[in-house]
Amino acid sequence: MRRTQWILAGIVLTLLLAACAPQVSEVIPVSPTAHSLPTETPPAAPTQELPAGVRTALAAVIADYQLAPEAVEIEGVVQTDFPDPCLGLARPDELCAAVVTPGVEVTFSAGDQTYVYRADLQGKQAREVQSGEDLAPAVAAARQMLVQQLRVSAQDVKTLRVAATSWPTSCLGIDNAGMACAEVRTAGYVVRLSVKGKVYQYHTDHNGDVILLAEAPEPQTGKTLFSFRSREEPCQAVAVGAEGVAFGPCEGVMMSGFLANPQREEELRHFVETYRSFSAETPAGTLEFTGAGEQKATAVEQRGMAEWVRLAGEEAAGGRSGAAYGLALSWHREGGIAGFCDDLALYSSGILYANSCKGADPQNFGRAYLTSAELEKLYAWLDTYQPLDLEISDNAVADAMTIRLLLNGTGVSEASANETQAMADFASALYQRLAQP
């Protein structure tokens, strides 16, 4: 007997359990990209034991597409309430009463094709969900998150199960230390996905604004080079290894990811080859580092490396990098007789980048690392002053020089004119260091 035939009766138990769970009157589409159940799915019973709605949907897909029954596999079943007896799929010339109709949505596959059908619980009718039907926002958001974090295509992500529920608090059934949970029932979903046979389960709110990882395979990062725990609550952990990144709540499920781009890989190599191993408590958090270099990292250099690991975790969680991630200070100079157009970006990790935006062919001057003394100065500004974003311009009528300075400070004091000028001079000197051949 084929594995598919054994799978079918397992749906019975799923539906009975789902019937006992809180429901929301919401159509829950199943992804049109799902193709197979995970290999660990246990075998179960024959087709005749399926609930009436599932049997009707199965008969419909076989008849509509002239499929051999043994070629059809059930990928997932969702029990939900449809907004009308037309199962939310009324034809243009059809009138449907606004009567909530309990039913199921079933995803089938045959070969490399996927079909989604809806049926009422009694199995009186079944209708196909056309490929243009939108995914529920929460399901789409969870799938997109997985695509970005694992760097896979949408076709690689299979939707195994979507179940509507009502979470007891705003933490969506996830009890991570330090999370603030509002004692309010929150409508949402359990979304179970798979990529290349590995299963990921998410808890979401109704619209997918909050998505929390509940289950994932153990991350494989290779030899751990950085291990970081943040100071703020809820505590976040990041591990960076030779083969990837792991990130998540300190006491919760960790997710696999990658360094954002080759630039981060080069920075990681610099740290490992330059500094010797250490463990440290820094203002950013607790850091353990395994290095192969000979240089002993100062306290501010340890903080810079902790900030770098935090940034690597944020980028891995977002599945991408960006110029604003971890930005501490930026400086832009434009105008003057010489027609300047210069940019410098300085990050909380102590890494800086500079480029000239002058003319039609901008010039990139690359990357540099702050010295320990320069890091001391940067952190003093960040820790002392409020965020600032200002323009400094000279009094020339023609060929005026304008400097824009941005500091992402976390302090409470307001920087004086003398201090902002000192920051601008600091950035200018760093720019010259990189720009000079």
C-alpha positions as CSV (number, residue, x, y, z in Angstrom):
1,M,0.0,0.0,0.0
2,R,1.4,3.5,-0.9
3,R,2.5,5.8,1.8
4,T,-0.2,8.3,0.7
5,Q,-3.0,5.9,1.4
6,W,-1.6,5.3,4.9
7,I,-1.3,9.1,5.5
8,L,-5.0,9.8,4.8
9,A,-6.6,8.7,8.1
10,G,-4.1,10.6,10.1
11,I,-6.1,13.6,9.0
12,V,-9.1,12.3,11.1
13,L,-7.3,12.8,14.3
14,T,-6.0,16.3,13.2
15,L,-9.6,17.4,12.4
16,L,-11.0,16.0,15.7
17,L,-8.3,17.9,17.6
18,A,-8.9,21.1,15.6
19,A,-12.6,20.9,16.3
20,C,-11.8,21.3,20.0
21,A,-9.6,24.3,19.5
22,P,-10.8,27.9,19.4
23,Q,-11.7,28.9,15.9
24,V,-12.0,32.2,14.1
25,S,-14.4,32.7,11.1
26,E,-11.6,33.2,8.6
27,V,-10.6,31.5,5.4
28,I,-7.2,30.1,5.8
29,P,-5.6,29.3,2.4
30,V,-2.9,26.7,2.2
31,S,0.2,27.5,0.2
32,P,0.1,26.6,-3.5
33,T,3.8,25.7,-3.3
34,A,3.4,22.7,-0.9
35,H,4.4,19.4,-2.5
36,S,4.9,16.7,0.2
37,L,4.6,15.8,3.8
38,P,7.7,15.5,5.9
39,T,9.3,12.1,5.8
40,E,8.7,11.7,9.6
41,T,4.9,11.8,9.1
42,P,3.5,8.5,10.5
43,P,1.5,6.2,8.3
44,A,-2.3,6.0,8.9
45,A,-5.5,4.5,7.5
46,P,-7.5,4.1,4.3
47,T,-9.4,6.7,2.3
48,Q,-12.9,5.6,3.4
49,E,-12.1,6.6,7.0
50,L,-11.6,10.3,6.0
51,P,-14.1,12.9,7.1
52,A,-16.9,13.6,4.6
53,G,-15.5,17.0,3.5
54,V,-12.1,15.7,2.8
55,R,-13.5,12.7,0.8
56,T,-15.7,15.1,-1.3
57,A,-12.7,17.4,-2.0
58,L,-10.5,14.3,-2.9
59,A,-13.2,13.1,-5.3
60,A,-13.5,16.5,-6.8
61,V,-9.8,16.9,-7.6
62,I,-9.7,13.4,-9.1
63,A,-12.7,14.1,-11.3
64,D,-11.8,17.7,-12.3
65,Y,-8.2,16.8,-13.4
66,Q,-8.8,13.1,-14.5
67,L,-6.2,12.0,-12.0
68,A,-5.4,8.4,-10.9
69,P,-6.5,8.1,-7.3
70,E,-3.2,6.5,-6.3
71,A,-1.3,9.5,-7.8
72,V,-3.0,12.0,-5.4
73,E,-1.4,12.9,-2.1
74,I,-2.9,15.0,0.7
75,E,-0.5,17.7,1.8
76,G,-2.5,19.4,4.5
77,V,-6.0,19.9,5.9
78,V,-7.3,23.1,7.7
79,Q,-10.6,23.2,9.4
80,T,-12.1,26.7,9.4
81,D,-15.4,28.7,9.1
82,F,-16.2,30.1,5.6
83,P,-18.2,33.3,5.4
84,D,-21.0,31.8,3.3
85,P,-22.4,28.5,1.9
86,C,-20.4,29.2,-1.3
87,L,-17.2,28.6,0.8
88,G,-16.0,32.1,0.1
89,L,-15.6,31.2,-3.6
90,A,-18.9,32.6,-5.1
91,R,-19.0,32.9,-8.9
92,P,-19.8,36.3,-10.4
93,D,-23.4,35.3,-11.1
94,E,-24.0,33.6,-7.8
95,L,-25.8,35.0,-4.7
96,C,-24.6,33.5,-1.4
97,A,-26.3,34.2,2.0
98,A,-24.0,35.6,4.7
99,V,-24.2,32.4,6.8
100,V,-21.1,31.1,8.4
101,T,-20.4,27.6,7.0
102,P,-18.0,25.3,8.8
103,G,-15.7,23.4,6.4
104,V,-12.2,22.3,5.4
105,E,-9.6,23.4,3.0
106,V,-7.5,20.6,1.6
107,T,-4.2,20.8,-0.3
108,F,-3.4,18.0,-2.7
109,S,-0.5,17.2,-4.9
110,A,-0.1,15.0,-7.9
111,G,3.4,14.9,-9.5
112,D,4.7,18.4,-9.5
113,Q,1.2,20.0,-9.4
114,T,-0.6,21.3,-6.4
115,Y,-4.4,21.7,-6.0
116,V,-6.4,23.4,-3.2
117,Y,-10.1,22.6,-2.6
118,R,-12.7,23.7,0.0
119,A,-15.6,21.7,1.2
120,D,-18.3,21.9,3.8
121,L,-18.0,19.5,6.8
122,Q,-20.9,17.4,5.6
123,G,-19.2,16.9,2.2
124,K,-22.2,18.2,0.2
125,Q,-20.0,20.3,-2.1
126,A,-16.4,21.1,-2.9
127,R,-14.9,24.0,-4.8
128,E,-11.4,24.6,-6.1
129,V,-9.4,27.5,-4.8
130,Q,-7.8,29.1,-7.9
131,S,-4.1,29.8,-7.9
132,G,-4.7,33.5,-7.7
133,E,-6.2,33.3,-4.2
134,D,-4.0,35.2,-1.7
135,L,-2.5,33.5,1.3
136,A,-3.7,34.7,4.7
137,P,-1.4,37.6,5.6
138,A,0.0,35.7,8.7
139,V,0.9,32.6,6.6
140,A,2.4,34.7,3.8
141,A,4.5,36.7,6.4
142,A,5.8,33.5,8.0
143,R,6.7,32.0,4.6
144,Q,8.5,35.1,3.5
145,M,10.5,35.3,6.8
146,L,11.7,31.7,6.2
147,V,12.6,32.5,2.6
148,Q,14.7,35.4,3.6
149,Q,16.4,33.8,6.6
150,L,17.3,30.5,4.9
151,R,18.0,32.1,1.5
152,V,15.7,29.8,-0.4
153,S,13.1,30.3,-3.1
154,A,9.4,30.5,-2.3
155,Q,9.0,27.2,-4.1
156,D,11.3,25.5,-1.6
157,V,8.9,26.3,1.3
158,K,6.0,23.9,1.8
159,T,3.0,24.7,3.9
160,L,2.3,21.6,6.0
161,R,-0.4,22.9,8.3
162,V,-2.3,26.1,9.2
163,A,-4.6,26.1,12.2
164,A,-6.6,29.1,13.5
165,T,-6.5,29.6,17.2
166,S,-7.0,32.1,20.0
167,W,-3.8,32.6,22.1
168,P,-4.3,33.2,25.8
169,T,-1.9,36.2,25.8
170,S,-0.1,38.5,23.4
171,C,3.0,36.2,23.6
172,L,1.2,33.7,21.4
173,G,1.9,30.6,23.5
174,I,5.6,31.3,23.6
175,D,7.1,31.6,27.1
176,N,10.5,33.3,26.5
177,A,12.2,34.8,29.6
178,G,11.9,38.6,29.7
179,M,8.9,38.9,27.3
180,A,6.2,41.2,28.4
181,C,2.9,39.5,27.8
182,A,-0.4,41.4,27.8
183,E,-3.2,39.3,29.4
184,V,-5.5,39.6,26.4
185,R,-6.7,36.8,24.1
186,T,-5.1,37.1,20.7
187,A,-6.5,35.6,17.5
188,G,-3.8,34.0,15.4
189,Y,-2.5,30.9,13.7
190,V,-0.1,27.9,14.1
191,V,1.8,27.8,10.8
192,R,3.9,24.7,10.1
193,L,6.3,24.9,7.2
194,S,9.1,22.7,5.8
195,V,12.2,23.3,3.7
196,K,14.0,20.4,2.3
197,G,12.5,18.0,4.8
198,K,13.2,20.2,7.8
199,V,10.2,21.5,9.8
200,Y,9.7,25.0,11.2
201,Q,6.6,26.0,13.2
202,Y,5.5,29.5,13.9
203,H,2.9,31.1,16.2
204,T,1.4,34.3,14.7
205,D,-1.2,36.9,15.5
206,H,-4.1,37.4,13.1
207,N,-2.4,39.7,10.6
208,G,1.1,38.4,10.8
209,D,2.4,41.5,12.6
210,V,3.9,39.2,15.3
211,I,5.6,36.0,14.2
212,L,7.3,33.8,16.9
213,L,9.4,30.7,16.2
214,A,8.1,27.7,18.2
215,E,10.0,24.8,16.6
216,A,13.1,24.5,14.3
217,P,16.0,22.2,13.6
218,E,19.1,22.6,15.7
219,P,21.2,25.3,14.0
220,Q,24.5,24.0,12.4
221,T,27.1,26.8,12.6
222,G,30.2,24.8,12.6
223,K,32.9,25.8,15.1
224,T,31.6,28.6,17.2
225,L,33.7,31.7,17.0
226,F,31.4,34.2,18.7
227,S,28.8,33.5,21.4
228,F,26.8,36.6,22.5
229,R,24.0,37.3,25.0
230,S,22.4,40.8,25.1
231,R,22.0,42.8,28.3
232,E,18.5,44.1,27.5
233,E,15.3,42.2,28.1
234,P,14.1,40.1,26.5
235,C,17.6,38.6,26.2
236,Q,18.7,37.8,22.7
237,A,21.4,35.3,21.8
238,V,23.6,35.1,18.7
239,A,26.2,32.5,17.8
240,V,28.5,33.0,14.8
241,G,30.5,30.1,13.4
242,A,32.5,29.1,10.4
243,E,29.4,27.8,8.7
244,G,26.6,30.2,9.7
245,V,24.8,32.2,12.3
246,A,22.2,31.1,15.0
247,F,20.0,33.7,16.6
248,G,16.9,33.8,18.9
249,P,15.8,34.4,22.5
250,C,18.4,33.4,25.1
251,E,16.1,30.7,26.6
252,G,14.1,29.9,23.5
253,V,14.3,28.2,20.1
254,M,17.3,29.3,18.0
255,M,17.0,29.8,14.2
256,S,19.6,29.2,11.6
257,G,20.9,32.1,9.4
258,F,23.8,33.4,7.5
259,L,26.2,36.4,7.5
260,A,24.6,39.1,5.4
261,N,27.3,39.4,2.7
262,P,31.0,38.7,1.9
263,Q,31.8,41.9,3.7
264,R,30.8,40.4,7.0
265,E,32.8,37.3,6.2
266,E,35.9,39.4,5.7
267,E,35.3,41.2,9.0
268,L,34.9,37.9,10.8
269,R,38.2,36.7,9.4
270,H,39.9,40.0,10.5
271,F,38.7,39.5,14.1
272,V,39.7,35.8,14.2
273,E,43.2,36.4,12.7
274,T,43.9,39.5,14.8
275,Y,42.8,38.8,18.4
276,R,43.3,36.0,20.9
277,S,40.4,34.3,22.6
278,F,38.6,35.9,25.5
279,S,35.4,36.1,27.6
280,A,34.0,39.5,28.6
281,E,31.1,41.4,30.0
282,T,30.6,44.5,27.8
283,P,28.1,47.3,27.7
284,A,26.5,45.5,24.7
285,G,26.3,42.1,26.4
286,T,28.2,39.0,27.3
287,L,30.7,37.8,24.7
288,E,32.8,34.7,24.3
289,F,35.3,34.7,21.4
290,T,37.6,32.1,20.0
291,G,40.4,33.7,18.1
292,A,43.6,32.6,16.4
293,G,45.5,35.9,16.6
294,E,48.1,37.2,19.1
295,Q,46.7,40.6,20.0
296,K,44.9,41.1,23.3
297,A,41.6,43.0,22.7
298,T,41.1,46.0,24.9
299,A,37.8,46.6,26.7
300,V,36.5,48.9,24.0
301,E,37.6,46.5,21.3
302,Q,35.7,43.8,23.0
303,R,32.7,46.0,23.1
304,G,33.1,46.7,19.4
305,M,33.2,43.0,18.6
306,A,30.1,42.4,20.7
307,E,28.4,45.2,18.7
308,W,29.5,43.4,15.5
309,V,28.0,40.1,16.7
310,R,24.7,41.8,17.6
311,L,24.6,43.4,14.2
312,A,25.3,40.0,12.5
313,G,22.3,38.5,14.4
314,E,20.0,41.4,13.4
315,E,21.0,41.0,9.8
316,A,20.5,37.2,9.9
317,A,17.1,37.6,11.4
318,G,16.1,40.1,8.7
319,G,17.6,38.0,6.0
320,R,19.5,41.0,4.6
321,S,21.9,43.8,5.4
322,G,21.5,47.6,5.1
323,A,23.4,50.8,5.5
324,A,21.4,51.7,8.6
325,Y,22.0,48.5,10.5
326,G,24.3,49.3,13.4
327,L,25.1,52.8,12.2
328,A,26.6,55.0,14.9
329,L,27.8,58.1,13.1
330,S,27.5,59.3,9.5
331,W,29.1,62.3,7.8
332,H,28.4,63.9,4.5
333,R,30.3,66.9,3.0
334,E,29.2,68.7,-0.1
335,G,30.0,71.9,-2.0
336,G,32.9,74.3,-1.7
337,I,35.1,75.6,-4.4
338,A,36.5,72.1,-5.0
339,G,33.0,70.6,-5.4
340,F,33.2,68.1,-2.6
341,C,30.9,65.2,-2.3
342,D,32.1,62.9,0.4
343,D,30.5,60.2,2.6
344,L,31.6,58.4,5.7
345,A,29.7,55.8,7.7
346,L,30.9,54.7,11.1
347,Y,29.4,51.7,12.8
348,S,29.0,50.8,16.5
349,S,31.4,47.9,15.8
350,G,34.2,50.4,15.2
351,I,34.3,49.6,11.4
352,L,34.1,52.5,9.0
353,Y,33.5,52.9,5.3
354,A,34.1,55.9,3.0
355,N,33.4,56.9,-0.5
356,S,33.3,59.9,-2.8
357,C,30.0,60.7,-4.5
358,K,31.6,63.3,-6.8
359,G,30.9,63.2,-10.5
360,A,29.4,60.4,-12.6
361,D,31.8,57.8,-11.3
362,P,31.6,57.5,-7.5
363,Q,34.8,56.1,-5.8
364,N,34.7,53.6,-2.9
365,F,37.6,53.9,-0.5
366,G,36.9,50.7,1.3
367,R,36.9,49.8,5.0
368,A,39.0,50.5,8.1
369,Y,38.9,49.7,11.8
370,L,39.0,52.3,14.6
371,T,41.9,52.3,17.0
372,S,41.2,51.7,20.7
373,A,41.6,55.4,21.4
374,E,39.2,56.3,18.6
375,L,36.7,53.7,19.9
376,E,36.8,55.3,23.3
377,K,35.9,58.7,21.8
378,L,33.1,57.2,19.7
379,Y,31.5,55.3,22.6
380,A,31.8,58.4,24.9
381,W,29.6,60.3,22.4
382,L,27.2,57.5,21.9
383,D,26.7,56.9,25.6
384,T,26.4,60.6,26.5
385,Y,24.4,62.4,23.9
386,Q,20.9,62.2,22.5
387,P,20.5,61.3,18.8
388,L,21.3,64.3,16.6
389,D,20.8,65.1,12.9
390,L,22.0,68.5,11.8
391,E,23.6,70.5,9.0
392,I,26.6,72.7,9.4
393,S,27.1,75.3,6.7
394,D,29.6,78.1,6.2
395,N,28.6,81.7,5.5
396,A,29.7,81.8,1.8
397,V,27.2,83.1,-0.7
398,A,28.7,81.1,-3.5
399,D,30.4,77.8,-3.3
400,A,29.1,77.2,0.2
401,M,30.2,74.1,2.1
402,T,27.6,72.0,3.8
403,I,28.2,69.2,6.3
404,R,25.5,66.9,7.5
405,L,26.2,65.0,10.7
406,L,24.2,62.2,12.2
407,L,24.8,60.5,15.6
408,N,22.6,57.6,16.8
409,G,23.3,58.4,20.5
410,T,21.7,56.6,23.4
411,G,22.4,59.2,26.1
412,V,20.3,62.0,27.6
413,S,22.5,65.1,27.1
414,E,22.3,67.5,24.2
415,A,25.6,68.0,22.4
416,S,27.0,71.5,22.4
417,A,28.1,73.3,19.2
418,N,31.7,72.6,20.2
419,E,31.0,68.9,20.6
420,T,29.2,68.6,17.2
421,Q,32.1,70.4,15.6
422,A,34.5,67.9,17.3
423,M,32.5,65.0,15.8
424,A,32.6,66.6,12.4
425,D,36.3,67.1,12.6
426,F,36.7,63.5,13.8
427,A,34.8,62.1,10.8
428,S,36.6,64.4,8.4
429,A,40.0,63.0,9.6
430,L,38.8,59.4,9.3
431,Y,37.6,60.1,5.8
432,Q,41.0,61.6,4.8
433,R,42.7,58.5,6.2
434,L,40.8,56.2,3.9
435,A,40.7,58.5,0.9
436,Q,44.4,59.1,0.7
437,P,46.2,56.6,-1.5
